[in-house]
Amino acid sequence: MSEATQKADHRAIWKGADEISVLTFCLNGETFAIEAVIVQEILDLLPETSVPGSLPFVGSVINFRGKVIPLADIRVAFGMEAGNVTIDSRIIVTELDLEGQTTLVGMRTDKVFEVTSLPVSASEPPPIVGMRWRPDYIHALVKREGEFIILPNLQAIFSSQQNNALQATG
């Protein structure tokens, strides 16, 4: 991906606005943020049902308002260690457009912080060199108060993980 394309891609999440409303959360000590408009609910941990033969990325399902939805752990996509369950652990239920279908997905987190606004002016594309994560998994890095907030590209993560699952079974 060229540097110009990467710069354009990292601004796509703002859709031409000066700032974006996000929900911030923690995974393994890193601060992440997702668009607030895709968040359906924040839940305390719920009983999970393991899915035999599934990959670790989406290894279980939960009951959300009478619907069975997949429970994803995006730590797997980022190559992070599994987090320990604490009193602060939460599930963020999101509504994602995956392969042209609106899908409810739960995501495990270590802690949910707040809904806040992030300015496009403080954002940068992920560096091409020195990243331990795939650059296409990250929309942008936003600097706030001396720290970086990671805006993951959930569509890229879920599409890639689904392709990996299909290749593993095929």
C-alpha positions as CSV (number, residue, x, y, z in Angstrom):
1,M,0.0,0.0,0.0
2,S,1.5,3.4,-1.0
3,E,1.9,6.0,1.7
4,A,-0.7,8.3,0.0
5,T,-3.2,5.5,-0.1
6,Q,-2.5,4.6,3.5
7,K,-3.0,8.3,4.5
8,A,-6.3,8.4,2.7
9,D,-7.5,5.1,4.2
10,H,-6.7,6.2,7.8
11,R,-9.1,9.2,7.3
12,A,-11.9,7.2,5.9
13,I,-13.4,6.4,9.3
14,W,-14.1,10.1,9.8
15,K,-16.2,10.3,6.7
16,G,-15.2,13.9,6.0
17,A,-16.0,15.1,9.6
18,D,-13.5,16.9,11.8
19,E,-14.0,14.5,14.7
20,I,-15.6,11.1,15.4
21,S,-17.5,9.9,18.5
22,V,-15.9,6.7,19.8
23,L,-16.1,4.2,22.7
24,T,-12.7,3.7,24.3
25,F,-11.6,0.4,25.9
26,C,-8.6,-1.5,27.0
27,L,-7.0,-4.8,25.7
28,N,-3.8,-5.9,27.4
29,G,-2.9,-2.4,28.5
30,E,-3.5,-0.8,25.1
31,T,-6.3,1.7,24.5
32,F,-8.5,1.0,21.6
33,A,-11.6,2.9,20.2
34,I,-14.5,2.0,18.0
35,E,-17.1,4.2,16.5
36,A,-19.8,4.8,19.1
37,V,-22.6,4.4,16.4
38,I,-21.9,0.7,16.0
39,V,-22.1,0.0,19.7
40,Q,-25.4,-1.6,20.7
41,E,-24.7,-2.3,24.3
42,I,-22.0,-2.8,27.0
43,L,-22.5,-5.9,29.0
44,D,-21.1,-7.5,32.1
45,L,-19.6,-10.9,31.3
46,L,-22.2,-13.5,30.4
47,P,-22.2,-17.3,30.3
48,E,-20.5,-18.4,27.1
49,T,-21.1,-21.5,25.1
50,S,-18.0,-22.9,23.4
51,V,-18.4,-23.8,19.7
52,P,-16.6,-27.1,19.0
53,G,-14.1,-26.9,16.2
54,S,-14.1,-23.1,16.1
55,L,-11.0,-21.0,16.0
56,P,-9.9,-19.0,19.0
57,F,-10.9,-15.7,17.4
58,V,-14.6,-16.5,17.7
59,G,-14.6,-19.6,20.0
60,S,-17.9,-19.1,21.7
61,V,-21.4,-17.6,21.5
62,I,-23.5,-15.7,24.0
63,N,-27.2,-15.1,24.4
64,F,-28.0,-11.4,23.7
65,R,-31.6,-10.5,24.1
66,G,-32.7,-13.9,22.9
67,K,-30.3,-14.0,20.0
68,V,-27.3,-16.2,19.7
69,I,-24.3,-14.0,18.7
70,P,-20.6,-14.8,18.3
71,L,-18.2,-13.6,20.9
72,A,-14.9,-12.4,19.4
73,D,-11.6,-11.8,21.0
74,I,-9.7,-9.3,18.8
75,R,-6.6,-9.9,20.9
76,V,-6.2,-13.1,18.8
77,A,-6.0,-11.0,15.6
78,F,-3.4,-8.7,17.2
79,G,-1.4,-11.6,18.5
80,M,-1.9,-10.6,22.1
81,E,-2.1,-12.9,25.1
82,A,-5.5,-13.9,26.4
83,G,-6.6,-11.5,29.1
84,N,-7.5,-12.4,32.6
85,V,-11.1,-11.9,33.5
86,T,-11.5,-9.2,36.1
87,I,-14.3,-7.2,37.7
88,D,-13.7,-4.6,35.0
89,S,-14.0,-7.1,32.1
90,R,-16.9,-6.3,29.7
91,I,-18.5,-7.4,26.4
92,I,-19.2,-4.7,23.8
93,V,-22.0,-5.7,21.5
94,T,-21.5,-4.2,18.1
95,E,-23.4,-4.1,14.8
96,L,-21.1,-4.7,11.9
97,D,-21.6,-4.9,8.2
98,L,-19.8,-8.2,7.3
99,E,-20.0,-9.4,3.7
100,G,-23.0,-7.2,3.1
101,Q,-25.0,-8.5,6.1
102,T,-25.6,-6.6,9.3
103,T,-24.3,-8.8,12.1
104,L,-24.3,-8.5,15.8
105,V,-21.0,-9.5,17.4
106,G,-19.8,-9.4,21.0
107,M,-16.2,-8.4,21.7
108,R,-14.4,-9.2,24.9
109,T,-12.6,-6.3,26.6
110,D,-10.5,-5.9,29.7
111,K,-12.2,-2.6,30.6
112,V,-14.5,0.0,29.0
113,F,-13.5,3.6,29.6
114,E,-15.8,6.2,28.0
115,V,-17.5,7.7,25.0
116,T,-15.4,10.6,23.7
117,S,-14.6,12.5,20.5
118,L,-11.4,12.1,18.6
119,P,-10.2,14.8,16.2
120,V,-9.0,13.8,12.7
121,S,-6.2,16.3,13.1
122,A,-4.6,14.2,15.9
123,S,-4.7,11.0,13.8
124,E,-2.0,9.3,11.8
125,P,-1.9,6.2,9.7
126,P,-0.1,3.2,11.4
127,P,3.6,3.2,10.6
128,I,4.7,0.9,7.8
129,V,7.8,-0.3,9.7
130,G,8.2,-1.4,13.3
131,M,4.6,-2.4,13.9
132,R,3.9,-5.7,15.5
133,W,0.4,-5.7,14.1
134,R,-0.9,-5.8,10.6
135,P,-1.3,-2.2,9.3
136,D,-4.5,-3.1,7.5
137,Y,-6.0,-4.0,10.9
138,I,-5.7,-0.4,12.0
139,H,-7.6,2.6,10.6
140,A,-5.5,5.1,12.5
141,L,-3.6,6.0,15.6
142,V,-4.8,9.0,17.5
143,K,-2.5,10.9,19.9
144,R,-4.3,12.1,23.1
145,E,-2.6,13.3,26.3
146,G,0.8,11.8,25.3
147,E,-0.7,8.3,24.5
148,F,-1.9,6.6,21.4
149,I,-5.5,5.3,20.9
150,I,-5.7,2.5,18.3
151,L,-8.7,2.6,16.0
152,P,-9.0,-1.0,14.7
153,N,-10.4,-1.8,11.3
154,L,-13.0,-4.3,12.4
155,Q,-14.1,-5.1,8.9
156,A,-10.6,-6.0,7.9
157,I,-10.1,-8.1,11.0
158,F,-13.3,-10.0,10.8
159,S,-12.9,-10.6,7.0
160,S,-9.3,-11.8,7.4
161,Q,-10.2,-14.1,10.4
162,Q,-13.1,-15.5,8.5
163,N,-10.9,-16.2,5.5
164,N,-8.4,-17.9,7.8
165,A,-11.2,-20.1,9.2
166,L,-12.3,-21.1,5.7
167,Q,-8.8,-22.0,4.7
168,A,-8.3,-24.0,7.9
169,T,-11.5,-26.0,7.2
170,G,-11.0,-26.3,3.4
